[in-house]
């Protein structure tokens, strides 16, 4: 289960701004990224995508993104299944 959430670091403790679904005493792996850095990277990605798809109708782009997203989800599900 992957979750993305906002948090604040205060008094030496990382505190989520909203409740998160997690069992008590669960061990997790956390990757930190400043929100401003994430926003800059995301905007850069959108600019590159718009430049590359300028000649392609938006509906086609949306269909391809939807297809790719479903494909990634299916691969993740298949990877998680025990052999």
PDB file of N, CA, C and O in Angstrom, chain B, residues numbered from 101:
ATOM      1  N   UNK B 101       0.846  -1.172   0.000  1.00  0.00           N
ATOM      2  CA  UNK B 101       0.000   0.000   0.000  1.00  0.00           C
ATOM      3  C   UNK B 101       0.894   1.239   0.000  1.00  0.00           C
ATOM      4  O   UNK B 101       1.719   1.421   0.895  1.00  0.00           O
ATOM      5  N   UNK B 102       0.725   2.062  -0.984  1.00  0.00           N
ATOM      6  CA  UNK B 102       1.506   3.298  -1.094  1.00  0.00           C
ATOM      7  C   UNK B 102       0.600   4.480  -0.793  1.00  0.00           C
ATOM      8  O   UNK B 102      -0.520   4.562  -1.297  1.00  0.00           O
ATOM      9  N   UNK B 103       1.098   5.401   0.038  1.00  0.00           N
ATOM     10  CA  UNK B 103       0.336   6.595   0.379  1.00  0.00           C
ATOM     11  C   UNK B 103       1.216   7.821   0.210  1.00  0.00           C
ATOM     12  O   UNK B 103       2.412   7.785   0.503  1.00  0.00           O
ATOM     13  N   UNK B 104       0.632   8.876  -0.251  1.00  0.00           N
ATOM     14  CA  UNK B 104       1.305  10.163  -0.294  1.00  0.00           C
ATOM     15  C   UNK B 104       0.497  11.103   0.586  1.00  0.00           C
ATOM     16  O   UNK B 104      -0.722  11.204   0.450  1.00  0.00           O
ATOM     17  N   UNK B 105       1.185  11.785   1.486  1.00  0.00           N
ATOM     18  CA  UNK B 105       0.473  12.689   2.375  1.00  0.00           C
ATOM     19  C   UNK B 105       1.384  13.835   2.780  1.00  0.00           C
ATOM     20  O   UNK B 105       2.609  13.736   2.715  1.00  0.00           O
ATOM     21  N   UNK B 106       0.763  14.908   3.193  1.00  0.00           N
ATOM     22  CA  UNK B 106       1.510  16.065   3.671  1.00  0.00           C
ATOM     23  C   UNK B 106       1.762  15.900   5.163  1.00  0.00           C
ATOM     24  O   UNK B 106       0.943  15.345   5.895  1.00  0.00           O
ATOM     25  N   UNK B 107       2.916  16.396   5.593  1.00  0.00           N
ATOM     26  CA  UNK B 107       3.264  16.313   7.011  1.00  0.00           C
ATOM     27  C   UNK B 107       4.061  17.552   7.384  1.00  0.00           C
ATOM     28  O   UNK B 107       4.554  18.284   6.525  1.00  0.00           O
ATOM     29  N   UNK B 108       4.173  17.765   8.674  1.00  0.00           N
ATOM     30  CA  UNK B 108       4.975  18.874   9.182  1.00  0.00           C
ATOM     31  C   UNK B 108       5.993  18.288  10.156  1.00  0.00           C
ATOM     32  O   UNK B 108       5.669  17.408  10.953  1.00  0.00           O
ATOM     33  N   UNK B 109       7.224  18.785  10.084  1.00  0.00           N
ATOM     34  CA  UNK B 109       8.259  18.369  11.017  1.00  0.00           C
ATOM     35  C   UNK B 109       8.310  19.398  12.120  1.00  0.00           C
ATOM     36  O   UNK B 109       8.622  20.564  11.881  1.00  0.00           O
ATOM     37  N   UNK B 110       8.000  18.963  13.342  1.00  0.00           N
ATOM     38  CA  UNK B 110       7.857  19.906  14.445  1.00  0.00           C
ATOM     39  C   UNK B 110       8.343  19.247  15.740  1.00  0.00           C
ATOM     40  O   UNK B 110       7.914  18.147  16.090  1.00  0.00           O
ATOM     41  N   UNK B 111       9.233  19.929  16.433  1.00  0.00           N
ATOM     42  CA  UNK B 111       9.776  19.414  17.689  1.00  0.00           C
ATOM     43  C   UNK B 111      10.388  18.025  17.529  1.00  0.00           C
ATOM     44  O   UNK B 111      10.238  17.170  18.403  1.00  0.00           O
ATOM     45  N   UNK B 112      11.072  17.805  16.418  1.00  0.00           N
ATOM     46  CA  UNK B 112      11.751  16.532  16.193  1.00  0.00           C
ATOM     47  C   UNK B 112      10.857  15.390  15.762  1.00  0.00           C
ATOM     48  O   UNK B 112      11.304  14.244  15.708  1.00  0.00           O
ATOM     49  N   UNK B 113       9.600  15.678  15.453  1.00  0.00           N
ATOM     50  CA  UNK B 113       8.647  14.635  15.078  1.00  0.00           C
ATOM     51  C   UNK B 113       7.999  14.988  13.746  1.00  0.00           C
ATOM     52  O   UNK B 113       7.592  16.130  13.531  1.00  0.00           O
ATOM     53  N   UNK B 114       7.905  14.009  12.854  1.00  0.00           N
ATOM     54  CA  UNK B 114       7.202  14.179  11.587  1.00  0.00           C
ATOM     55  C   UNK B 114       5.736  13.844  11.835  1.00  0.00           C
ATOM     56  O   UNK B 114       5.409  12.706  12.169  1.00  0.00           O
ATOM     57  N   UNK B 115       4.848  14.831  11.675  1.00  0.00           N
ATOM     58  CA  UNK B 115       3.435  14.670  11.998  1.00  0.00           C
ATOM     59  C   UNK B 115       2.580  14.856  10.746  1.00  0.00           C
ATOM     60  O   UNK B 115       2.596  15.933  10.150  1.00  0.00           O
ATOM     61  N   UNK B 116       1.825  13.816  10.330  1.00  0.00           N
ATOM     62  CA  UNK B 116       0.921  13.957   9.183  1.00  0.00           C
ATOM     63  C   UNK B 116      -0.129  15.030   9.462  1.00  0.00           C
ATOM     64  O   UNK B 116      -0.589  15.177  10.594  1.00  0.00           O
ATOM     65  N   UNK B 117      -0.505  15.776   8.428  1.00  0.00           N
ATOM     66  CA  UNK B 117      -1.512  16.822   8.597  1.00  0.00           C
ATOM     67  C   UNK B 117      -2.929  16.254   8.639  1.00  0.00           C
ATOM     68  O   UNK B 117      -3.851  16.910   9.124  1.00  0.00           O
ATOM     69  N   UNK B 118      -3.098  15.036   8.132  1.00  0.00           N
ATOM     70  CA  UNK B 118      -4.390  14.350   8.187  1.00  0.00           C
ATOM     71  C   UNK B 118      -4.134  12.925   8.662  1.00  0.00           C
ATOM     72  O   UNK B 118      -3.018  12.423   8.533  1.00  0.00           O
ATOM     73  N   UNK B 119      -5.158  12.265   9.212  1.00  0.00           N
ATOM     74  CA  UNK B 119      -4.977  10.876   9.640  1.00  0.00           C
ATOM     75  C   UNK B 119      -4.561   9.989   8.460  1.00  0.00           C
ATOM     76  O   UNK B 119      -5.022  10.172   7.333  1.00  0.00           O
ATOM     77  N   UNK B 120      -3.686   9.034   8.742  1.00  0.00           N
ATOM     78  CA  UNK B 120      -3.268   8.080   7.711  1.00  0.00           C
ATOM     79  C   UNK B 120      -3.716   6.684   8.120  1.00  0.00           C
ATOM     80  O   UNK B 120      -3.826   6.376   9.307  1.00  0.00           O
ATOM     81  N   UNK B 121      -3.972   5.849   7.129  1.00  0.00           N
ATOM     82  CA  UNK B 121      -4.404   4.480   7.401  1.00  0.00           C
ATOM     83  C   UNK B 121      -3.151   3.619   7.578  1.00  0.00           C
ATOM     84  O   UNK B 121      -2.443   3.311   6.618  1.00  0.00           O
ATOM     85  N   UNK B 122      -2.903   3.246   8.820  1.00  0.00           N
ATOM     86  CA  UNK B 122      -1.713   2.468   9.120  1.00  0.00           C
ATOM     87  C   UNK B 122      -1.931   1.771  10.453  1.00  0.00           C
ATOM     88  O   UNK B 122      -2.401   2.382  11.413  1.00  0.00           O
ATOM     89  N   UNK B 123      -1.588   0.493  10.509  1.00  0.00           N
ATOM     90  CA  UNK B 123      -1.723  -0.236  11.771  1.00  0.00           C
ATOM     91  C   UNK B 123      -0.701   0.279  12.771  1.00  0.00           C
ATOM     92  O   UNK B 123       0.405   0.675  12.405  1.00  0.00           O
ATOM     93  N   UNK B 124      -1.091   0.266  14.033  1.00  0.00           N
ATOM     94  CA  UNK B 124      -0.217   0.698  15.104  1.00  0.00           C
ATOM     95  C   UNK B 124       1.083  -0.107  15.092  1.00  0.00           C
ATOM     96  O   UNK B 124       1.062  -1.323  14.902  1.00  0.00           O
ATOM     97  N   UNK B 125       2.193   0.561  15.291  1.00  0.00           N
ATOM     98  CA  UNK B 125       3.545  -0.009  15.339  1.00  0.00           C
ATOM     99  C   UNK B 125       4.016  -0.580  14.006  1.00  0.00           C
ATOM    100  O   UNK B 125       4.946  -1.385  13.966  1.00  0.00           O
ATOM    101  N   UNK B 126       3.372  -0.163  12.912  1.00  0.00           N
ATOM    102  CA  UNK B 126       3.810  -0.594  11.582  1.00  0.00           C
ATOM    103  C   UNK B 126       5.163   0.027  11.269  1.00  0.00           C
ATOM    104  O   UNK B 126       5.415   1.183  11.610  1.00  0.00           O
ATOM    105  N   UNK B 127       6.025  -0.735  10.625  1.00  0.00           N
ATOM    106  CA  UNK B 127       7.298  -0.209  10.153  1.00  0.00           C
ATOM    107  C   UNK B 127       7.084   0.252   8.717  1.00  0.00           C
ATOM    108  O   UNK B 127       6.473  -0.458   7.918  1.00  0.00           O
ATOM    109  N   UNK B 128       7.586   1.438   8.389  1.00  0.00           N
ATOM    110  CA  UNK B 128       7.411   1.990   7.046  1.00  0.00           C
ATOM    111  C   UNK B 128       8.741   2.544   6.543  1.00  0.00           C
ATOM    112  O   UNK B 128       9.654   2.811   7.324  1.00  0.00           O
ATOM    113  N   UNK B 129       8.831   2.709   5.243  1.00  0.00           N
ATOM    114  CA  UNK B 129       9.965   3.362   4.601  1.00  0.00           C
ATOM    115  C   UNK B 129       9.478   4.723   4.136  1.00  0.00           C
ATOM    116  O   UNK B 129       8.485   4.817   3.413  1.00  0.00           O
ATOM    117  N   UNK B 130      10.167   5.774   4.544  1.00  0.00           N
ATOM    118  CA  UNK B 130       9.726   7.128   4.227  1.00  0.00           C
ATOM    119  C   UNK B 130      10.755   7.804   3.336  1.00  0.00           C
ATOM    120  O   UNK B 130      11.951   7.775   3.626  1.00  0.00           O
ATOM    121  N   UNK B 131      10.296   8.404   2.266  1.00  0.00           N
ATOM    122  CA  UNK B 131      11.130   9.230   1.399  1.00  0.00           C
ATOM    123  C   UNK B 131      10.634  10.659   1.549  1.00  0.00           C
ATOM    124  O   UNK B 131       9.454  10.938   1.338  1.00  0.00           O
ATOM    125  N   UNK B 132      11.522  11.547   1.906  1.00  0.00           N
ATOM    126  CA  UNK B 132      11.131  12.943   2.106  1.00  0.00           C
ATOM    127  C   UNK B 132      11.458  13.774   0.878  1.00  0.00           C
ATOM    128  O   UNK B 132      12.517  13.612   0.272  1.00  0.00           O
ATOM    129  N   UNK B 133      10.557  14.653   0.521  1.00  0.00           N
ATOM    130  CA  UNK B 133      10.779  15.601  -0.561  1.00  0.00           C
ATOM    131  C   UNK B 133      10.038  16.881  -0.194  1.00  0.00           C
ATOM    132  O   UNK B 133       8.849  16.857   0.124  1.00  0.00           O
ATOM    133  N   UNK B 134      10.749  17.985  -0.242  1.00  0.00           N
ATOM    134  CA  UNK B 134      10.088  19.257   0.042  1.00  0.00           C
ATOM    135  C   UNK B 134       8.979  19.469  -0.986  1.00  0.00           C
ATOM    136  O   UNK B 134       9.132  19.154  -2.166  1.00  0.00           O
ATOM    137  N   UNK B 135       7.871  20.006  -0.512  1.00  0.00           N
ATOM    138  CA  UNK B 135       6.719  20.211  -1.394  1.00  0.00           C
ATOM    139  C   UNK B 135       7.085  21.125  -2.565  1.00  0.00           C
ATOM    140  O   UNK B 135       6.617  20.911  -3.683  1.00  0.00           O
ATOM    141  N   UNK B 136       7.914  22.135  -2.321  1.00  0.00           N
ATOM    142  CA  UNK B 136       8.303  23.050  -3.395  1.00  0.00           C
ATOM    143  C   UNK B 136       9.126  22.325  -4.461  1.00  0.00           C
ATOM    144  O   UNK B 136       8.972  22.609  -5.649  1.00  0.00           O
ATOM    145  N   UNK B 137       9.996  21.396  -4.060  1.00  0.00           N
ATOM    146  CA  UNK B 137      10.779  20.615  -5.029  1.00  0.00           C
ATOM    147  C   UNK B 137       9.869  19.721  -5.854  1.00  0.00           C
ATOM    148  O   UNK B 137      10.032  19.612  -7.069  1.00  0.00           O
ATOM    149  N   UNK B 138       8.901  19.075  -5.186  1.00  0.00           N
ATOM    150  CA  UNK B 138       7.966  18.211  -5.892  1.00  0.00           C
ATOM    151  C   UNK B 138       7.189  19.022  -6.924  1.00  0.00           C
ATOM    152  O   UNK B 138       7.015  18.583  -8.061  1.00  0.00           O
ATOM    153  N   UNK B 139       6.724  20.203  -6.528  1.00  0.00           N
ATOM    154  CA  UNK B 139       5.948  21.056  -7.425  1.00  0.00           C
ATOM    155  C   UNK B 139       6.778  21.464  -8.637  1.00  0.00           C
ATOM    156  O   UNK B 139       6.280  21.445  -9.763  1.00  0.00           O
ATOM    157  N   UNK B 140       8.048  21.834  -8.416  1.00  0.00           N
ATOM    158  CA  UNK B 140       8.934  22.209  -9.526  1.00  0.00           C
ATOM    159  C   UNK B 140       9.129  21.045 -10.494  1.00  0.00           C
ATOM    160  O   UNK B 140       9.067  21.226 -11.710  1.00  0.00           O
ATOM    161  N   UNK B 141       9.367  19.849  -9.951  1.00  0.00           N
ATOM    162  CA  UNK B 141       9.564  18.671 -10.804  1.00  0.00           C
ATOM    163  C   UNK B 141       8.299  18.351 -11.586  1.00  0.00           C
ATOM    164  O   UNK B 141       8.363  18.033 -12.773  1.00  0.00           O
ATOM    165  N   UNK B 142       7.157  18.434 -10.927  1.00  0.00           N
ATOM    166  CA  UNK B 142       5.890  18.136 -11.577  1.00  0.00           C
ATOM    167  C   UNK B 142       5.607  19.125 -12.701  1.00  0.00           C
ATOM    168  O   UNK B 142       5.203  18.726 -13.793  1.00  0.00           O
ATOM    169  N   UNK B 143       5.816  20.402 -12.442  1.00  0.00           N
ATOM    170  CA  UNK B 143       5.597  21.417 -13.478  1.00  0.00           C
ATOM    171  C   UNK B 143       6.548  21.217 -14.656  1.00  0.00           C
ATOM    172  O   UNK B 143       6.153  21.401 -15.808  1.00  0.00           O
ATOM    173  N   UNK B 144       7.794  20.843 -14.377  1.00  0.00           N
ATOM    174  CA  UNK B 144       8.742  20.553 -15.455  1.00  0.00           C
ATOM    175  C   UNK B 144       8.285  19.378 -16.301  1.00  0.00           C
ATOM    176  O   UNK B 144       8.384  19.408 -17.527  1.00  0.00           O
ATOM    177  N   UNK B 145       7.785  18.348 -15.643  1.00  0.00           N
ATOM    178  CA  UNK B 145       7.262  17.185 -16.361  1.00  0.00           C
ATOM    179  C   UNK B 145       6.088  17.574 -17.244  1.00  0.00           C
ATOM    180  O   UNK B 145       6.009  17.152 -18.398  1.00  0.00           O
ATOM    181  N   UNK B 146       5.177  18.375 -16.710  1.00  0.00           N
ATOM    182  CA  UNK B 146       4.033  18.824 -17.513  1.00  0.00           C
ATOM    183  C   UNK B 146       4.480  19.642 -18.722  1.00  0.00           C
ATOM    184  O   UNK B 146       3.940  19.470 -19.815  1.00  0.00           O
ATOM    185  N   UNK B 147       5.469  20.539 -18.537  1.00  0.00           N
ATOM    186  CA  UNK B 147       5.976  21.333 -19.669  1.00  0.00           C
ATOM    187  C   UNK B 147       6.549  20.428 -20.762  1.00  0.00           C
ATOM    188  O   UNK B 147       6.266  20.611 -21.946  1.00  0.00           O
ATOM    189  N   UNK B 148       7.359  19.448 -20.347  1.00  0.00           N
ATOM    190  CA  UNK B 148       7.956  18.529 -21.339  1.00  0.00           C
ATOM    191  C   UNK B 148       6.880  17.722 -22.047  1.00  0.00           C
ATOM    192  O   UNK B 148       6.956  17.506 -23.257  1.00  0.00           O
ATOM    193  N   UNK B 149       5.882  17.280 -21.302  1.00  0.00           N
ATOM    194  CA  UNK B 149       4.807  16.496 -21.901  1.00  0.00           C
ATOM    195  C   UNK B 149       4.030  17.346 -22.916  1.00  0.00           C
ATOM    196  O   UNK B 149       3.701  16.875 -24.005  1.00  0.00           O
ATOM    197  N   UNK B 150       3.741  18.594 -22.552  1.00  0.00           N
ATOM    198  CA  UNK B 150       2.998  19.463 -23.470  1.00  0.00           C
ATOM    199  C   UNK B 150       3.790  19.739 -24.749  1.00  0.00           C
ATOM    200  O   UNK B 150       3.220  19.768 -25.840  1.00  0.00           O
ATOM    201  N   UNK B 151       5.098  19.940 -24.615  1.00  0.00           N
ATOM    202  CA  UNK B 151       5.931  20.173 -25.790  1.00  0.00           C
ATOM    203  C   UNK B 151       5.942  18.963 -26.716  1.00  0.00           C
ATOM    204  O   UNK B 151       5.865  19.103 -27.936  1.00  0.00           O
ATOM    205  N   UNK B 152       6.039  17.782 -26.131  1.00  0.00           N
ATOM    206  CA  UNK B 152       6.123  16.553 -26.935  1.00  0.00           C
ATOM    207  C   UNK B 152       4.792  16.160 -27.554  1.00  0.00           C
ATOM    208  O   UNK B 152       4.761  15.452 -28.561  1.00  0.00           O
ATOM    209  N   UNK B 153       3.704  16.608 -26.969  1.00  0.00           N
ATOM    210  CA  UNK B 153       2.389  16.193 -27.464  1.00  0.00           C
ATOM    211  C   UNK B 153       1.625  17.332 -28.126  1.00  0.00           C
ATOM    212  O   UNK B 153       0.417  17.233 -28.340  1.00  0.00           O
ATOM    213  N   UNK B 154       2.321  18.400 -28.446  1.00  0.00           N
ATOM    214  CA  UNK B 154       1.678  19.593 -29.016  1.00  0.00           C
ATOM    215  C   UNK B 154       0.813  19.274 -30.240  1.00  0.00           C
ATOM    216  O   UNK B 154      -0.276  19.826 -30.398  1.00  0.00           O
ATOM    217  N   UNK B 155       1.302  18.384 -31.100  1.00  0.00           N
ATOM    218  CA  UNK B 155       0.584  18.074 -32.338  1.00  0.00           C
ATOM    219  C   UNK B 155      -0.461  16.977 -32.154  1.00  0.00           C
ATOM    220  O   UNK B 155      -1.198  16.669 -33.091  1.00  0.00           O
ATOM    221  N   UNK B 156      -0.535  16.389 -30.977  1.00  0.00           N
ATOM    222  CA  UNK B 156      -1.469  15.294 -30.726  1.00  0.00           C
ATOM    223  C   UNK B 156      -2.715  15.824 -30.027  1.00  0.00           C
ATOM    224  O   UNK B 156      -2.609  16.583 -29.063  1.00  0.00           O
ATOM    225  N   UNK B 157      -3.897  15.428 -30.505  1.00  0.00           N
ATOM    226  CA  UNK B 157      -5.131  15.888 -29.860  1.00  0.00           C
ATOM    227  C   UNK B 157      -5.173  15.466 -28.385  1.00  0.00           C
ATOM    228  O   UNK B 157      -4.771  14.350 -28.056  1.00  0.00           O
ATOM    229  N   UNK B 158      -5.651  16.336 -27.501  1.00  0.00           N
ATOM    230  CA  UNK B 158      -5.695  16.035 -26.064  1.00  0.00           C
ATOM    231  C   UNK B 158      -6.403  14.724 -25.729  1.00  0.00           C
ATOM    232  O   UNK B 158      -6.009  14.030 -24.791  1.00  0.00           O
ATOM    233  N   UNK B 159      -7.442  14.382 -26.485  1.00  0.00           N
ATOM    234  CA  UNK B 159      -8.177  13.139 -26.222  1.00  0.00           C
ATOM    235  C   UNK B 159      -7.267  11.928 -26.406  1.00  0.00           C
ATOM    236  O   UNK B 159      -7.334  10.984 -25.619  1.00  0.00           O
ATOM    237  N   UNK B 160      -6.432  11.940 -27.417  1.00  0.00           N
ATOM    238  CA  UNK B 160      -5.498  10.831 -27.667  1.00  0.00           C
ATOM    239  C   UNK B 160      -4.475  10.745 -26.533  1.00  0.00           C
ATOM    240  O   UNK B 160      -4.152   9.654 -26.064  1.00  0.00           O
ATOM    241  N   UNK B 161      -3.973  11.891 -26.102  1.00  0.00           N
ATOM    242  CA  UNK B 161      -3.013  11.912 -24.997  1.00  0.00           C
ATOM    243  C   UNK B 161      -3.654  11.314 -23.751  1.00  0.00           C
ATOM    244  O   UNK B 161      -3.048  10.476 -23.082  1.00  0.00           O
ATOM    245  N   UNK B 162      -4.870  11.736 -23.435  1.00  0.00           N
ATOM    246  CA  UNK B 162      -5.581  11.227 -22.260  1.00  0.00           C
ATOM    247  C   UNK B 162      -5.797   9.722 -22.349  1.00  0.00           C
ATOM    248  O   UNK B 162      -5.622   9.013 -21.358  1.00  0.00           O
ATOM    249  N   UNK B 163      -6.174   9.230 -23.517  1.00  0.00           N
ATOM    250  CA  UNK B 163      -6.370   7.791 -23.699  1.00  0.00           C
ATOM    251  C   UNK B 163      -5.070   7.025 -23.448  1.00  0.00           C
ATOM    252  O   UNK B 163      -5.072   5.983 -22.792  1.00  0.00           O
ATOM    253  N   UNK B 164      -3.969   7.545 -23.970  1.00  0.00           N
ATOM    254  CA  UNK B 164      -2.678   6.873 -23.797  1.00  0.00           C
ATOM    255  C   UNK B 164      -2.224   6.882 -22.337  1.00  0.00           C
ATOM    256  O   UNK B 164      -1.692   5.889 -21.842  1.00  0.00           O
ATOM    257  N   UNK B 165      -2.435   8.002 -21.657  1.00  0.00           N
ATOM    258  CA  UNK B 165      -2.066   8.090 -20.239  1.00  0.00           C
ATOM    259  C   UNK B 165      -2.916   7.115 -19.423  1.00  0.00           C
ATOM    260  O   UNK B 165      -2.392   6.417 -18.555  1.00  0.00           O
ATOM    261  N   UNK B 166      -4.203   7.061 -19.693  1.00  0.00           N
ATOM    262  CA  UNK B 166      -5.099   6.149 -18.985  1.00  0.00           C
ATOM    263  C   UNK B 166      -4.679   4.699 -19.215  1.00  0.00           C
ATOM    264  O   UNK B 166      -4.656   3.899 -18.279  1.00  0.00           O
ATOM    265  N   UNK B 167      -4.351   4.366 -20.450  1.00  0.00           N
ATOM    266  CA  UNK B 167      -3.905   3.008 -20.787  1.00  0.00           C
ATOM    267  C   UNK B 167      -2.609   2.670 -20.051  1.00  0.00           C
ATOM    268  O   UNK B 167      -2.488   1.590 -19.472  1.00  0.00           O
ATOM    269  N   UNK B 168      -1.645   3.584 -20.071  1.00  0.00           N
ATOM    270  CA  UNK B 168      -0.356   3.344 -19.419  1.00  0.00           C
ATOM    271  C   UNK B 168      -0.535   3.178 -17.911  1.00  0.00           C
ATOM    272  O   UNK B 168       0.104   2.327 -17.293  1.00  0.00           O
ATOM    273  N   UNK B 169      -1.393   3.983 -17.338  1.00  0.00           N
ATOM    274  CA  UNK B 169      -1.640   3.887 -15.894  1.00  0.00           C
ATOM    275  C   UNK B 169      -2.243   2.530 -15.531  1.00  0.00           C
ATOM    276  O   UNK B 169      -1.832   1.915 -14.547  1.00  0.00           O
ATOM    277  N   UNK B 170      -3.202   2.063 -16.308  1.00  0.00           N
ATOM    278  CA  UNK B 170      -3.826   0.757 -16.065  1.00  0.00           C
ATOM    279  C   UNK B 170      -2.792  -0.362 -16.225  1.00  0.00           C
ATOM    280  O   UNK B 170      -2.800  -1.335 -15.471  1.00  0.00           O
ATOM    281  N   UNK B 171      -1.919  -0.217 -17.196  1.00  0.00           N
ATOM    282  CA  UNK B 171      -0.878  -1.219 -17.431  1.00  0.00           C
ATOM    283  C   UNK B 171       0.081  -1.306 -16.235  1.00  0.00           C
ATOM    284  O   UNK B 171       0.444  -2.402 -15.809  1.00  0.00           O
ATOM    285  N   UNK B 172       0.483  -0.165 -15.704  1.00  0.00           N
ATOM    286  CA  UNK B 172       1.375  -0.140 -14.542  1.00  0.00           C
ATOM    287  C   UNK B 172       0.694  -0.766 -13.336  1.00  0.00           C
ATOM    288  O   UNK B 172       1.309  -1.551 -12.614  1.00  0.00           O
ATOM    289  N   UNK B 173      -0.569  -0.426 -13.111  1.00  0.00           N
ATOM    290  CA  UNK B 173      -1.306  -1.001 -11.979  1.00  0.00           C
ATOM    291  C   UNK B 173      -1.398  -2.523 -12.104  1.00  0.00           C
ATOM    292  O   UNK B 173      -1.220  -3.235 -11.116  1.00  0.00           O
ATOM    293  N   UNK B 174      -1.671  -3.018 -13.296  1.00  0.00           N
ATOM    294  CA  UNK B 174      -1.771  -4.464 -13.513  1.00  0.00           C
ATOM    295  C   UNK B 174      -0.429  -5.149 -13.242  1.00  0.00           C
ATOM    296  O   UNK B 174      -0.388  -6.223 -12.641  1.00  0.00           O
ATOM    297  N   UNK B 175       0.658  -4.531 -13.683  1.00  0.00           N
ATOM    298  CA  UNK B 175       1.982  -5.112 -13.441  1.00  0.00           C
ATOM    299  C   UNK B 175       2.300  -5.139 -11.953  1.00  0.00           C
ATOM    300  O   UNK B 175       2.858  -6.117 -11.455  1.00  0.00           O
ATOM    301  N   UNK B 176       1.952  -4.081 -11.245  1.00  0.00           N
ATOM    302  CA  UNK B 176       2.182  -4.047  -9.791  1.00  0.00           C
ATOM    303  C   UNK B 176       1.390  -5.134  -9.089  1.00  0.00           C
ATOM    304  O   UNK B 176       1.910  -5.825  -8.212  1.00  0.00           O
ATOM    305  N   UNK B 177       0.119  -5.285  -9.479  1.00  0.00           N
ATOM    306  CA  UNK B 177      -0.713  -6.325  -8.863  1.00  0.00           C
ATOM    307  C   UNK B 177      -0.141  -7.702  -9.121  1.00  0.00           C
ATOM    308  O   UNK B 177      -0.093  -8.537  -8.217  1.00  0.00           O
ATOM    309  N   UNK B 178       0.295  -7.948 -10.355  1.00  0.00           N
ATOM    310  CA  UNK B 178       0.860  -9.242 -10.711  1.00  0.00           C
ATOM    311  C   UNK B 178       2.150  -9.501  -9.931  1.00  0.00           C
ATOM    312  O   UNK B 178       2.417 -10.633  -9.526  1.00  0.00           O
ATOM    313  N   UNK B 179       2.932  -8.472  -9.726  1.00  0.00           N
ATOM    314  CA  UNK B 179       4.198  -8.597  -9.003  1.00  0.00           C
ATOM    315  C   UNK B 179       3.964  -8.925  -7.534  1.00  0.00           C
ATOM    316  O   UNK B 179       4.760  -9.640  -6.926  1.00  0.00           O
ATOM    317  N   UNK B 180       2.886  -8.413  -6.961  1.00  0.00           N
ATOM    318  CA  UNK B 180       2.586  -8.628  -5.543  1.00  0.00           C
ATOM    319  C   UNK B 180       2.051 -10.021  -5.242  1.00  0.00           C
ATOM    320  O   UNK B 180       2.145 -10.493  -4.109  1.00  0.00           O
ATOM    321  N   UNK B 181       1.490 -10.678  -6.249  1.00  0.00           N
ATOM    322  CA  UNK B 181       0.897 -12.005  -6.030  1.00  0.00           C
ATOM    323  C   UNK B 181       1.999 -13.023  -5.720  1.00  0.00           C
ATOM    324  O   UNK B 181       3.041 -13.044  -6.374  1.00  0.00           O
ATOM    325  N   UNK B 182       1.750 -13.864  -4.712  1.00  0.00           N
ATOM    326  CA  UNK B 182       2.750 -14.892  -4.416  1.00  0.00           C
ATOM    327  C   UNK B 182       2.810 -15.934  -5.531  1.00  0.00           C
ATOM    328  O   UNK B 182       1.797 -16.251  -6.154  1.00  0.00           O
ATOM    329  N   UNK B 183       3.977 -16.448  -5.769  1.00  0.00           N
ATOM    330  CA  UNK B 183       4.167 -17.425  -6.856  1.00  0.00           C
ATOM    331  C   UNK B 183       3.638 -18.788  -6.472  1.00  0.00           C
ATOM    332  O   UNK B 183       3.715 -19.726  -7.264  1.00  0.00           O
TER     333      UNK B 183
END
